Amino acid sequence: MSEFFGKRRIVVTGGAGFLGGFLIEKLRQCGCREILVPRIEEYDLIKAGDIERMYADMRPDVVIHLAAVVGGIGANREHPGKFFYENLMMGVQLIEQGRRAGLEKFVAIGTVCAYPKFTPVPFKEDDLWNGYPEETNAPYGLAKKMLLVQSQAYRDEYGFNSIFLLPVNLYGPRDNFDPASSHVIPALIRKCVDAVEAGSDHITCWGTGAASREFIYVQDAAEGILLATENYNGAAPVNIGSGFEITIRDLIEKIAGLTGFEGEIRWDASKPDGQPRRCLDTSRAKKEFGFEAQTAFDEGLRATIEWYRAQRGAGA
């Protein structure tokens, strides 16, 4: 139980989403009695008027801004304008209207896609401005990075307490498994499980498999965000990650083993790999608010695979 959360009204944008569901569960465990989630049917967070009305109706003390228009490499290539505009408008206007409403604290959730394409590994927060992001997700990454600029500018001019967190790629149960918009882990799990059930002798994966990624289990990410919400009030951005790196080739072999897929793995090198490497330096999160990811990667993958198979079995 947390005195901080027990005494405050918390608005969680994107609270109905993947990360949001786990974060709200943890908020309840922390003793938070007033958790509010703005729904798209009532508040379009791209529109300033709806955001202003949301603040008036919900009267939050703290906003945790998880809502985002997201997807994998394919979705980013297909919708760069939409991803830029909608993510930018949501964040910028939520911060501005929060300032006007006298909000106590704003927690902006950025993205690892904000880092430059060729960032030295592990990514340190101080490297954030040392180059342009990887092209396929630059519009999304830059839209999110503008919330760091705004947070720091508003802190300097208005004394507005807005913090900026940079989570690495999430995975876990209840993730998005839609092949048109899913990220790499659910996409690969679906490919393997579907192939096993169909008796297919091969699957085809994007790129060359040489790129590396870091992943954090969704419950660990929720824990990190809430620790920062309660304990961190600094201007500097903070990485939220596991400090673990794996190549896509090794990842698919691991998922194939865990799902029982024994066929051939083919690579479509005409598709992009995305950013060459991703692995975060997580020392600032540990120093500032004591966060370290706890879930072993194989353990998290097994839980995610089990959930997906259960959903398929239930006809979901």
Sequence and secondary structure as in RCSB ss.txt:
>XXXX:A:sequence
MSEFFGKRRIVVTGGAGFLGGFLIEKLRQCGCREILVPRIEEYDLIKAGDIERMYADMRPDVVIHLAAVVGGIGA
NREHPGKFFYENLMMGVQLIEQGRRAGLEKFVAIGTVCAYPKFTPVPFKEDDLWNGYPEETNAPYGLAKKMLLVQ
SQAYRDEYGFNSIFLLPVNLYGPRDNFDPASSHVIPALIRKCVDAVEAGSDHITCWGTGAASREFIYVQDAAEGI
LLATENYNGAAPVNIGSGFEITIRDLIEKIAGLTGFEGEIRWDASKPDGQPRRCLDTSRAKKEFGFEAQTAFDEG
LRATIEWYRAQRGAGA
>XXXX:A:secstr
  HHHHTSEEEEETTTSHHHHHHHHHHHHTT  EEE   TTT  TTSHHHHHHHHHHH  SEEEE       HHH
HHH HHHHHHHHHHHHHHHHHHHHHHT SEEEEE  GGGSBTT  SSB GGGTTSS B GGGHHHHHHHHHHHHH
HHHHHHHH   EEEEEE EEE TT    TTT  HHHHHHHHHHHHHHHT SEEEEES S  EE EEEHHHHHHHH
HHHHHH   SS EEE     EEHHHHHHHHHHHHT  SEEEEETTS   SS   B  HHHHHHH       HHHH
HHHHHHHHHHHHHTT 
